[in-house]
Amino acid sequence: MKVPPPSPDAVTARLCAGLRLPERVHGQERRETSPESPLTAAWGSPAIALRCGVPRPAAMRPDAALVTINGINWFPYPADRPVTYTAVGRQAYVEVTVPAKYEPAGDVLIELGDSIKATIPEKPEGRL
């Protein structure tokens, strides 16, 4: 499964490398990503894909509507029918692409959220 790794700075890369991701997400087995990278992960087919250390979403504005699930703020994109969610307000941005087959996407985000919360600290209050 092709999942292009992001190119974060060294501090962000270290945070992302510490993510302890589950072997199964939404009942789907973890699979190899190409190129292999500690910043990416995938599960199932079509793949639920995760990329840690991505840049701040270009489409995210200060007044963007966020989805909060179990204490993590997610920026959905595109807004009308989100396919990609980016965890914001953390010291590293984590992007999760959820194919329509796995709706509701919130179930996937709940399963991945605990790993993100345990590893990637929040930014100072009010910073996205």
N, C-alpha and C positions, 0 to 999 in steps of 0.2 A: 504494500500500500504506500503510494507516494505521499509523504507529508513533509513539505519543505520546512527545515528547521529555521527558526528566527536567528538573528545575530545580536543578542543582548550584550550589555557590558558585563565585566567579570563578576561583579557583585550579584547582578540579576541571574547570571548563569549558575552561580553557586547555589542561590536560593532554589532555582528550578531543579537542579541536580538532586536536591534533597527531597523532592516530592516522592512520597511512597504511594504509588497508584495501585488500585485494585487489579487483580487478575481478571475479574469479570465486571462488566458494567452493563446494566439493563439485561442481564442474562447472557451477554455476549462475551466470548473469550478474547483475551488480549492477543494482538497479532503484531508481527514485525512491521516496522516502518522503514521506508527507504527515502533518503539515506538514513542509516541508523544514527540516532542522536539521543542524548539524555534529555533533550528539550521537547521531544515528541512522543506520542503514544497513540495507539489506535485499538479499537475493539469492534468485532463483528463485520458484516458485509451487507449492505454498504457500510462503510466504516464511520463510527463515531471517532472523531480525531481530536486530539488535544495538542496544543502548542504552547509552551511556557516561555515567557520572555519576549512576547510580541510587542511591537510599539503600541502606544495609546491609539485606540481606534480613531481614524481620521474623521469619521462621521459623528463622533461623540461631541456634543455641545454642552455647555454648562447646564442647560435646561433639559437635557435628555431624560427621557423616561427610562428608569432602571427597574429591573425586576429583582427583588430581594428574596433570597431563598436561604433559610437557615443562617442568617447573618452575613451572607455574601451578596454584594451588589453585582448584578450582571447587566451588561449593556447588550441588548438584542439587536441584531442587524441582519437583513433589512428590517426596518420597524414594522412594516405591514405583515410580513410573514417571516419571522426570524428563523434563520438556519444556523447562524453563528452567534454565540454568546461569549462575551469577554468579561472575565472577573475584573472589576475595577475597584479602586480604593485600597489596593494591596501594593506591596513593594515590588511586585512583578505582575505584569498583565498575563492572564492565562486565557487562551482562546479555546473554545470547545465548539466543534461543528457537529450538529445533530441532524442526521437525515430524517426526513418526514416519517419514515418507517418506525421511528422510535418515539413518536409523539405519545404523551406529552413530554416535551423536552425537559420539563422541571424534574422528572424522575431521574434523568441522567445527571442533571446538575446537582441534585441532592447527593447522589452516590459519589460524585467527584469532589463535592464541596468540603467534606471532612478532611480529605488529604490536603486541599488548598489551605484551609483554615489552620491546620496543624503545622504547616511548613512555612507559609508566606505571611509575614506579619502585615498588619494593617498600616496604611499611611497615616500621617497625623490627621486628626479630625477635620472633615470637610474637604480633604484632598482626594481627587479621583485620578 
